[in-house]
Amino acid sequence: MQPFTLAPASQTAAVGVLVQSASACAAELLTIRAWAARHGLEVVDLGTSAEPNGAHAGCQLVIALGGDGTILRALQVAMAQHAAVLGVNFGHVGFLADIGGDELAEALERVASDQALLDERTALVAQMGAEPARRFIAFNDVVVARLPGFGLARLRVVVAGESLLVLQGDGVVIASPTGSTAYNVGAGGPAVAPSLDAIVITPLASQGTPLRSLVVDGSEVVRVELEPGSAPLSIEIDGRETHAMPSPVALEVRAAPRKARLVRTRPRTFYHDLATRL
């Protein structure tokens, strides 16, 4: 991991704050404002995970107060400015969070004294259609799923131009290494170390293939095509956004050109998190 350093204070230096609920973390907001004032930083209210605002152009750091869902939303907000995200866990699982709320003051001082590290993670870009293409950023996963009541999803999965899987079932999960511990694991896929540059493909309740899951290189393009007779499909991004997938439009998923950036202020390993939180 590379060191994370806040640039010297200036008129444009800012720290954004995104919350799950402002009323639930009032004390933490006071801590952040006091810390920022001591170090000459502006605090920008980025709203809530349900109704986020765009990141300020000067934001170097976004602090997310909530569970993994709030941190995922903060990563989306931060991506445009290539800002880093410090996740403060108020949820239950907290794979993405760095600290709990009671550790916030100490963590902020580590950030200010250049003791924090930058944990860069592969994000995904999903593209559907062309002219104009619709693009979505996912940090956990892209799920192609059948609409209930219309029969099976019938899909063809193409990797690096090779037709690899023809699936009949509920759909398919395409996950980043970070997202491999979410829906992917529940569907029978592997937990993949987030430091790897990879894409995980896991069929959902599929017939006709012996493959339960497949891990491909992060440089590959994964293409999902509808086969004749398929049920109508939806595309779900990080469990938060759902879009219809019209026929005969195909979906392409690839690694994003920029990495998602998480701030780490204490020693931790993926394997410890896996052992204690799954």
Solvent accessible surface area in square Angstrom, and as a share of the most:
residue,aa,sasa,rsa
1,M,134,0.60
2,Q,120,0.53
3,P,89,0.56
4,F,11,0.04
5,T,80,0.46
6,L,23,0.12
7,A,50,0.39
8,P,119,0.75
9,A,62,0.48
10,S,63,0.41
11,Q,177,0.79
12,T,89,0.52
13,A,2,0.02
14,A,1,0.01
15,V,0,0.00
16,G,0,0.00
17,V,5,0.03
18,L,0,0.00
19,V,9,0.05
20,Q,105,0.47
21,S,43,0.28
22,A,54,0.42
23,S,103,0.66
24,A,73,0.57
25,C,3,0.02
26,A,56,0.43
27,A,69,0.53
28,E,30,0.14
29,L,24,0.12
30,L,122,0.61
31,T,47,0.27
32,I,1,0.00
33,R,123,0.45
34,A,51,0.40
35,W,2,0.01
36,A,1,0.00
37,A,80,0.62
38,R,152,0.55
39,H,67,0.30
40,G,45,0.44
41,L,18,0.09
42,E,82,0.37
43,V,46,0.26
44,V,25,0.15
45,D,104,0.54
46,L,0,0.00
47,G,14,0.13
48,T,45,0.26
49,S,12,0.08
50,A,83,0.65
51,E,135,0.60
52,P,48,0.30
53,N,79,0.40
54,G,66,0.64
55,A,19,0.15
56,H,67,0.30
57,A,86,0.67
58,G,15,0.14
59,C,6,0.04
60,Q,46,0.20
61,L,0,0.00
62,V,0,0.00
63,I,0,0.00
64,A,0,0.00
65,L,1,0.01
66,G,0,0.00
67,G,11,0.11
68,D,34,0.18
69,G,29,0.28
70,T,4,0.02
71,I,0,0.00
72,L,9,0.05
73,R,42,0.15
74,A,0,0.00
75,L,8,0.04
76,Q,41,0.18
77,V,17,0.10
78,A,1,0.01
79,M,28,0.12
80,A,79,0.62
81,Q,69,0.31
82,H,60,0.27
83,A,6,0.05
84,A,0,0.00
85,V,0,0.00
86,L,0,0.00
87,G,1,0.01
88,V,0,0.00
89,N,39,0.20
90,F,79,0.33
91,G,31,0.29
92,H,187,0.83
93,V,75,0.43
94,G,1,0.01
95,F,27,0.11
96,L,4,0.02
97,A,3,0.02
98,D,0,0.00
99,I,7,0.04
100,G,20,0.19
101,G,19,0.18
102,D,137,0.71
103,E,68,0.31
104,L,3,0.02
105,A,60,0.46
106,E,102,0.46
107,A,2,0.02
108,L,1,0.00
109,E,72,0.32
110,R,69,0.25
111,V,0,0.00
112,A,32,0.25
113,S,60,0.38
114,D,79,0.41
115,Q,116,0.51
116,A,0,0.00
117,L,74,0.37
118,L,12,0.06
119,D,15,0.08
120,E,82,0.37
121,R,24,0.09
122,T,6,0.04
123,A,0,0.00
124,L,0,0.00
125,V,18,0.10
126,A,0,0.00
127,Q,39,0.17
128,M,4,0.02
129,G,29,0.28
130,A,79,0.61
131,E,171,0.76
132,P,123,0.77
133,A,26,0.20
134,R,110,0.40
135,R,153,0.56
136,F,24,0.10
137,I,60,0.31
138,A,0,0.00
139,F,5,0.02
140,N,21,0.11
141,D,8,0.04
142,V,0,0.00
143,V,4,0.03
144,V,0,0.00
145,A,27,0.21
146,R,75,0.27
147,L,69,0.35
148,P,109,0.68
149,G,77,0.74
150,F,128,0.53
151,G,44,0.42
152,L,54,0.27
153,A,1,0.00
154,R,78,0.28
155,L,1,0.00
156,R,72,0.26
157,V,1,0.00
158,V,18,0.10
159,V,14,0.08
160,A,61,0.47
161,G,69,0.67
162,E,118,0.53
163,S,66,0.42
164,L,77,0.38
165,L,11,0.05
166,V,69,0.40
167,L,3,0.01
168,Q,63,0.28
169,G,2,0.02
170,D,48,0.25
171,G,2,0.02
172,V,0,0.00
173,V,0,0.00
174,I,0,0.00
175,A,0,0.00
176,S,0,0.00
177,P,2,0.01
178,T,18,0.10
179,G,0,0.00
180,S,0,0.00
181,T,18,0.10
182,A,45,0.35
183,Y,102,0.39
184,N,0,0.00
185,V,46,0.27
186,G,71,0.69
187,A,25,0.20
188,G,38,0.36
189,G,11,0.10
190,P,53,0.33
191,A,39,0.30
192,V,12,0.07
193,A,18,0.14
194,P,16,0.10
195,S,98,0.63
196,L,94,0.47
197,D,77,0.40
198,A,7,0.05
199,I,0,0.00
200,V,0,0.00
201,I,0,0.00
202,T,0,0.00
203,P,11,0.07
204,L,13,0.06
205,A,78,0.60
206,S,33,0.21
207,Q,105,0.47
208,G,82,0.79
209,T,30,0.17
210,P,132,0.83
211,L,70,0.35
212,R,166,0.61
213,S,25,0.16
214,L,47,0.24
215,V,70,0.40
216,V,18,0.11
217,D,82,0.43
218,G,3,0.03
219,S,90,0.58
220,E,52,0.23
221,V,45,0.26
222,V,0,0.00
223,R,83,0.30
224,V,0,0.00
225,E,47,0.21
226,L,36,0.18
227,E,39,0.17
228,P,121,0.76
229,G,69,0.66
230,S,27,0.17
231,A,2,0.01
232,P,59,0.37
233,L,4,0.02
234,S,16,0.10
235,I,0,0.00
236,E,58,0.26
237,I,1,0.00
238,D,11,0.06
239,G,53,0.51
240,R,86,0.31
241,E,54,0.24
242,T,86,0.50
243,H,38,0.17
244,A,73,0.56
245,M,7,0.03
246,P,69,0.43
247,S,83,0.53
248,P,124,0.78
249,V,42,0.24
250,A,17,0.13
251,L,0,0.00
252,E,41,0.18
253,V,0,0.00
254,R,82,0.30
255,A,27,0.21
256,A,13,0.10
257,P,133,0.83
258,R,111,0.40
259,K,75,0.32
260,A,4,0.03
261,R,48,0.17
262,L,2,0.01
263,V,0,0.00
264,R,7,0.03
265,T,8,0.04
266,R,72,0.26
267,P,128,0.81
268,R,45,0.16
269,T,77,0.45
270,F,35,0.15
271,Y,145,0.55
272,H,110,0.49
273,D,7,0.04
274,L,44,0.22
275,A,86,0.66
276,T,82,0.48
277,R,77,0.28
278,L,117,0.58
